């Protein structure tokens, strides 16, 4: 094969894909909240290794207060894990909570 018959391929790096299982939904204020980001993945990794190097950063905003607060007025602190659980009976009623998941590849940081 001569050089002029070759094609150069450039593979571009893709950003990890954040995925919150269950998506948007309504729940009762006395119910717990389970946020599951374990289906997030890095499309550049092999099939069996797609989320092993990921780090997770959750954030929350509310339509009625700055940040998200529990009934006792403490700000909700979200762990840096794929799955987050907020206990039942601790969320203020009559609000819209918006959760955002940012996923990064630890190797790329």
JOJO-V165904 format. One record per pair of residues at least 6 apart in sequence whose C-alpha atoms are under 6 Angstrom apart, sorted by the first residue. I is the first residue (numbers start at 1). J is the second residue. D is the distance in Angstrom with one decimal. If there is no record, write none. Layout:
i-><I | I>
j-><J | J>
d-><D | D>
This chain:
i-><16 | 16 | 17 | 17 | 18 | 18 | 19 | 19 | 19 | 20 | 20 | 21 | 29 | 29 | 30 | 30 | 31 | 32 | 32 | 32 | 33 | 33 | 34 | 34 | 35 | 35 | 36 | 37 | 37 | 38 | 41 | 41 | 42 | 53 | 53 | 54 | 54 | 54 | 55 | 55 | 56 | 56 | 56 | 56 | 57 | 57 | 57 | 58 | 58 | 59 | 59 | 60 | 60 | 60 | 61 | 61 | 61 | 61 | 62 | 62 | 62 | 63 | 68 | 68 | 69 | 69 | 70 | 70 | 70 | 71 | 71 | 71>
j-><41 | 42 | 40 | 41 | 40 | 103 | 37 | 39 | 40 | 36 | 37 | 36 | 91 | 93 | 88 | 89 | 88 | 86 | 87 | 88 | 85 | 86 | 84 | 85 | 83 | 84 | 83 | 82 | 83 | 82 | 50 | 51 | 50 | 105 | 106 | 104 | 105 | 106 | 103 | 104 | 80 | 81 | 102 | 103 | 80 | 101 | 102 | 100 | 101 | 99 | 100 | 68 | 98 | 99 | 67 | 68 | 97 | 98 | 68 | 96 | 97 | 96 | 75 | 76 | 75 | 76 | 90 | 91 | 92 | 90 | 91 | 92>
d-><5.7 | 4.2 | 5.5 | 5.3 | 4.6 | 5.6 | 5.5 | 5.8 | 4.7 | 5.5 | 4.6 | 5.3 | 5.7 | 5.0 | 5.3 | 4.2 | 4.4 | 5.5 | 4.6 | 3.7 | 5.7 | 5.0 | 5.9 | 4.6 | 5.7 | 5.0 | 4.5 | 4.8 | 5.8 | 5.0 | 5.1 | 4.9 | 5.1 | 5.7 | 5.5 | 5.6 | 4.6 | 5.7 | 5.8 | 5.4 | 5.1 | 5.5 | 6.0 | 4.9 | 5.3 | 5.8 | 5.1 | 5.6 | 4.6 | 5.7 | 5.2 | 5.8 | 5.5 | 4.5 | 4.8 | 5.4 | 5.8 | 5.2 | 5.4 | 5.7 | 4.7 | 5.5 | 5.7 | 5.5 | 4.3 | 5.2 | 5.3 | 4.9 | 6.0 | 5.4 | 5.6 | 5.0>
